[in-house]
């Protein structure tokens, strides 16, 4: 969706948005497990493109409708770690919240927020500003609960109370 948003027919002068998100789309094609999800996305995308091109005739209108869709999907993406954050608070453990992912989430939000501020693009700024906050909260949680995490705990099934002797 962001690749479409950045095209000159939708939002002029957004080459960076097209190239970065287009590259990301092609990288996603490598992962065979998500081909069915990409197919559903492609069908949805084709419908959105068709409607946008045929119903909205100015770049301002197209930017608005695609920008709103991008905001919605980006907020969903940035909000997805909320379930893990809830588990971190409940268990006081960051064992299942990878630091690198939290850091990447924060950095991604910050970089795109800076870009949006430079170009003053509210459709990029709103979700990425919220994403920066989400990433910051994740990093704060990580720092807060890192010391209380029991890293030695393994996830294997508990052993039965009665074991047969090994022969």
Order of alpha helices (4+ residues) and beta strands (2+ residues): alpha-alpha-alpha-alpha-alpha-alpha-alpha
